[in-house]
Structure formats: C-alpha cells, structure tokens
Amino acid sequence: MDAVAKNRFEFRPHDLVPDAAREAISEKVLYEKRPAKRADGSVAEGLFNVWITLNNPSQFNSYTTDMVKAVVLAFRAASNTRDVNAVVFTAVGDKAFCTGGNTKEYAEYYAGRPQEYRQYMRLFNDMVSAILGCDKPVICRVNGMRIGGGQEIGMACDFSVSQDLARFGQAGPKHGSAPIGGSTDFLPVMIGCEQAMVSGVLCEPFSAHKAYRLGIVSEIVPALKVDGEFVANPLVQLDQMTDAWGRIVHGEPKTGDALADGKALMAKGEIDLSLLDAKVEDLCTKLLMTFPDCTTKTIEEIRKLKLETWNRNKEDSRAWLSLNMMTEARAGFRAFNEGNKEVGREVDFVALRQALAGGATWTGRFTNSMMPGADR
C-alpha cells in the first residue's frame, strides 16, 4: 500500500529535454525560479514564478537560432512545472526587451538560403506557439525597446508591463521583411485595423505611453530617476487626459526646444527599473490569489482570438518569409548588417523601386548595388 501511495506522487516528467540539456543549448536564455510572494510580501513556500530572460544585450537582446530553441524549451518547462504560478518573459539590461531576429545571423547565414530559413521559421513559429500555449499566465516585462519580432513575441504574452522609456513598433517593410511572425495576426485584434496598418506598414516606433493608450500594454511605470525622484519619460509630450486611476494615457514625441530640454533631463538622470520590478511582482501576486485551473481556462479562452489567426496563417507566412530571403530580405538584412551611421542601414528605396519598375531582376549583382553607399 505504501508503495502504491508513493508512486501516485512520483510525477512523470513531460519536458522535451532535461534541464541540463535545455540550459546547454544557449547561455543567452536564462531560466530562473523565484519564490512567489503574498500581498504582504511574505514568501509563499513551495510556489514560484519562472523568469525567462533573454541575455544578448550587446545585440539588443535579438534572438539567435539557438536562443529560439532555448526559449521554446523554457516555456515548455515552465508550463509543465507544477509549483509555478506565472511566467515572466524579459531581458537583461534597460535598453531593449528584444529587437527581433539577430540580423547579423540573418545577413551572414540565412540571406539567400530559403530552405535554411524555412527550417529556422519552424523554430520561430514554435516559439510563438509555446508562449500562446503555456499553461501558466505569461507576463512580458518590457525593460526596453520591443521592436520587430520582439514586439511579436511580446504580444503573444498575456500581460505586458513596461517602463515608460521603452519604444514599441515594427521594422519589417523598412528592412526587407513583413511583420507576419505574429503582428499581422495580433495587432488588428489588439488595436484595430487602422492602427495596425500604421504600425505594420510605416514602421514608426512609438512610446510606451502610446502603447498603453492603444492597449498593447496593461501598465506603465517611470524608469528615469533625476535627483532621487522618478520622472515620466521627458521625451514625450504628456497632456492632462487621465484615466480613472489618474494615470496619463496619451503621449506624443516632443519636438524643438521641448525635445532638447527632455534630452538634457535624460542626461542628468539614471535608469532605475525598481518600479517595473515591483509592478511585475504585484501582478504575479494577484495571479497567485486565484484558482489555478480557472485562471488557466480563462487565459486559454481569451487567447483564442490571437491563437486562431496565428494558427491559420503561420505556415503560409513561414513559406513566404523563406522565399523572400532570395529577394528583399536578402537586401534588407544585408543593408542593416553592412551599413553604418555614415551611409545608413537601409537600401535606397527610390532607386530600388525605379530599378524594379524598369525590369531589374534579383541577381547577386543587383542586390549588391542596393547596399548603402554602393555605386549604382
């Protein structure tokens, strides 16, 4: 009888690989279990929140192929772990949560190799699906820029809490791709078709204040500390419109003298993410104080709008993105990787359109001619 009772509680592992194998795939994805806390700050013994942290700050926490593999396995592990309350998805530093795929790897390996990129996109799709399929609530702790593919994996999360200096947006059509790794699926659901067009096509980054107003993030907190006091992002113009809690909900970029004054204030201050950490911890505690199965079912139902469009489109998107590595992506990623501040990191779009209108084809010589600073 004792043996039977014992066997009932010897849980079988359902992870794809052991922890040691997962950790060996990439040192640039950190997996940490942190004690869950009650509202009074005391530790809830035996319960944890998992922090999955991108650790590639020198490249703005862009994800390499190995990092994508590690993120997939990390979310599977967190989803299966019975003592986990919530998952926090974040990154090292205060400059960037994630700027998307690693453009150096794209330019130097995947450009011109559509079959290879097709296999890579299978991994990327699995990463987004692992976030959307996690059995635990997922919080994106936006510690800095959330751009391109970083915006896509961020929007796949259930909640987003951001420091207010962060920037959000897409980069695809400016750099030879299309935001079909989730943004064209999620943005219309989350912010409506018109604003989705503005973000997806024009690729103009916007502030955390605008992200909050649009509904892409649930909370924003100051991160700039000047003379020991937190101040709101000084680079955006904040009007007096507030919500029921008194929080400013509108912010547009400053210009002229106001922008110069804002930059001067930025130079005087220091970045402090303690308010961000406190807000994330508070959200984890709120999730702790719910029935776990009811919470899981609720997030599954609310995810359906995102999940259904994602599942409907992800394979077609994968195929298109793979073939695009022979044409515009090959040029765009190389331009970003090979360019610099002096010559820029984008192709000459007018020259490109003129050449294509005149019947040019995507040969290697033509791609080379589109690089920043190239003689045409």
N, C-alpha and C positions, 0 to 999 in steps of 0.2 A: 504493500500500500504506500509506504514511504517513497519507494522508487517511482511509483506512478505519479504521486503528487509532485515529486521533484521534476519529473520530465515535463509536466504541464507548464512549468515556469522556466524551462530552458529554451528561451526563444531561438528560433532558427534565423540566421542572418539572411536578409533579402537584398543586400547590396550587390552591385555588379562585380566589385573587386574589394579586397580587404583594405582597411585604412592605409596601411603601409604602401600598398601598390598605388592607391589614389594619390597619396602625397608625393610619391616618386615621379609622377607624370610631369608635374610643374611646380617649382618652388615659388612661382609667381601667383599662385592662388592659395590663400591661407584659409584654413578651416579651424575654427575655434568654438568650443562650447563655453559659454559664460553663464554663471548662475542667474536664474530668473529671480526677480525680486517682487515682493508685495508692495502695496501702495505706501506703506510706512518705511520702505527702504530695506526691510529685513529680507534675508535670503530665503527663498522657498526651497528647502532642502530636497535634493534629488531631482530638481527640474532645471532646465537650461534653455537658453536661446543660442542658436548657432549663428556665428558671424562668418560669412563667406566674403573674403576680401581680395580684390584684385591688387596685385603688388608689382606693378610695372610703371612706377611714377615717372621714370626718365622718358617714357614714350606716352605720357598722359594716360596711363593705365589702359592703353589699347590692348586687345586680346590677340595673342598668337594662336596658332593651331593647338599647341599643347595646352595653353590656358583654357581654350574652349573645352577640350576633353576633360580637364580637371574640374571646370565649373559644372559640367553635366554630372559627373560622378559625385561632386559635393552636394548638389541639390538632391540627387537620389539618396545619398546617405542621410542627409538632414530630414528628408521626407519619411524615411523608414525608422528613424531613431525614436523610440517610444517615450523618452523623457524630454523631448524637445517641445517647447511651447511655440516658438516663432523663429523665422529665419530673417536675418538682417544681411542684405546684399550691399556691399560698399566697396571702397578702395582706399589705398594708402594716400596720405597727404591731403592738401586742401586746394589743389589746382584742378583736379579732374576726377570725377567718378569713372568715366570711360568715354573715349572719343571714337569707339568703334573698332573695326578690324585693324590690325597692325599694317599700316600702309607700306612699310619697308618690306615686310614679308610678301604682301600683295604684289608690289612692284618688281621685286627681285626673284620671286619664285612663281607666283600664280599667273602673272600677266602673260598672256599668250599660251597658257596651258588650260584650256577649258575643262578637260577631263579631270585634271587635278583639282581645279576649283569646284567642280561639281561634287567631288568627294568631301572637300572642305565644307561646302554648304550643307551637306548632310549633317556634319557635326554641328554647324551653327544652328540649323533647324532643331536639332536635338537639344541644344542649349535653351532655346526659347521655350520649347515644349516641356523641358524639365522644370522651368520656372512656373509655367502655367499649370503643370501637373503636380506640383508639390503639395503634399497633404497637410502642410503647415502654412499659416499666413506668411507672406513674404513682404518685407519692408525694404524699400530701396532707400538707403541713407545717402543722400546726394551731397557728397562732400566737396564737389566742384563741378566743372563742365560735364554735361550729359549730352553728347553730340553724336549724330550719325547712328551707328549700331549701338552705341552706348545709350542713346535715347530709346532705341527699340527694346533692349533687354531691360531697361528701367521701366518702361511702360508695361512690360509683361508682368511686373510685380504688382501686388495687391494694393500697397500703400507706398507713397513717396513722401519723405520728409527731407527738406532741403535747407541748406544755409543760403542766405539771400544774395550772396555774391555769385552764385552758380549761374551758368548760362545753359540754355537748352536749344535744341534745334536739329536740323538735318543738314547733310552735306552732299548727298548723292549726285544730283544733276550738276553740281559745281565741280565734281571730281570724278566723273565718268561712271556713275552708278545710278541706281534708282532705290529709293527707300522702301524696298519690298521685302525686307527682313523683319517686318512687323509694323512699321509705321503706317503704311498704306492700309493695313488692317485695323490698327488700333486708333489712329488719330481721328478718323471720321466718327468712330464710336464715342470717343472721349471728348472731343472738342467741336465736332460738326464738320461738314464737308468744306465749307468756305475757309475756315482757319486751317484745316488740314491741307488745302491747296496752297495757302500762303506759306506754311512751314515746309511742306514737302517739295514744292517746286522752286520757290525763291531762295531757300536755304539761308534765310537771315536769322541769326541767333537772337534769342530773346531772354529777358531777365527772369529770375525766379519769381519776382512779383507778378509778371505777366503769366508765368506758368501756373501760379496759384489762382489767378483770376480765371484762366481758361479751364482749370480743373485737372491739370496734369499732376499736380502735387496737392497733398492734403494739408500740409503745414509748412511754413517757412519761419526761420529764426535768424536774427542777426549773427554775423560772424566777425565783423570788424570791431575791434576794441581800440578806442582812442582815449588816452589819458585815464585808462582804467574803466571806461564806460563803453558798453555796447552801443553802436550806432547803426541805423539802417543803411543799406547799400547807398553810398553817396554818388554813385554814377547814374542813378535813375531818378527821374522826377516823380515824386510821390504826391498825389493830390490828397484831398481831405475825405474822399469817399472811403468809408469803412464798413465792415460787416457787423453783425450783431455782437461780436466779441470785441469790437474796437480795433480790429486789425486792418491795416491798409491793404486794399485789394487791387490797386492799379499802379502800374509803374512803367514809364516810358524812358528811353535813354535821354540823358541831359545833352545839351549842345552848348557851344560857345563858352562864355565865361563860366557858366554854371558847371559845365563839364570840367573845365580847368580847375575850378575850386574843389570839385569832387575828387579829382586825381590827387590834388595836394593833400586832401584829408586822408585819402587812402595811403599815401606815402608816410603819413605820420603814425598810422595805426599798425596793429598786428592782427593776424588771423587767429581766432580762438574758436574752436568747434565744441566747446563745452556745452553750450546751449543746444546744439544739434544732438549731441550725445544724450543729454537729459531728455529731450523731446522723444528720441527714439526709445529710450529706456521706459519712458512713461507710456508710450504706445504698446510696447511689449507687455507691460504690467496690465494694461486694460485688456489685452488679449488673453492674458493669464486668467483673468477673472470672468471666464465664460466656460460653458460646457464645450469640451473639445470636439466631440463629434458634430454637435450642432454648428459650431464655428466652421468646421471643415465643409460641411454640407452647404452652408451659406456662401462661403467663398467659391465653392465649385459652381454654384448656380449663378453668382454674379460674374464669374469669369466667362460664362458661356458666350456672351456676345463677342468677346475678343477671341475666344478659343475657336468658335465656329468659323469665323472669317479666316483665322490663321490656318486652320486645318484644310480649308477649302482651297487656299491659294499657295501654300508653302512649296509644293512640289513644282508647280508651274514657275514660281518665282526662282526656285533653285535652277531650273533648266535655263531660264532666260539669263540669269546672272552669270552662269557658266559660259554661255556663248558670247556674252558681252565682254568677256575677258580677251576676246580676239580683236575688239574694236575700241569703243570709247573707254572702257575700264582700263584697257592696256595703256592708253594715252593718259588718262586722268591720274591713275595711281603713279605712273612713272613721273608725270609732271610734278606731282606733290613731293615725291621722294627725291627727285633730282634737282628741283628748284631751290631757291633761297630767297631771302628778303630783297635782294637787289633785283633779281629778274622775275620774282613771283613764283607761285606754286600752282598756277593754273595755265591751261593752254590758251592760246589766242582764240577765243570763241568765234569772233567775227571771221578771222581767216579760215577757221575750220569749216564754218557754215558756207563760206564762199567757195572753198575748195570742193566740198561735197555737192554743192549746187552745180558746180562745173563738171561733175562726173568723176571726181577722185575716188580711188578705192583704198581700202585699208591695208596697204602694204607696210612692211617694216620701214621703208624709207619715208613714207608718208607720216607714219607715227613719229619718227624721229624729227621730222620737220615741224611738228606741232609742239615740241618741247619748249619750255620757257627759254628765251634768249637764242633760239635756233635761227639760223639764216634761212629765209624762205625764197 
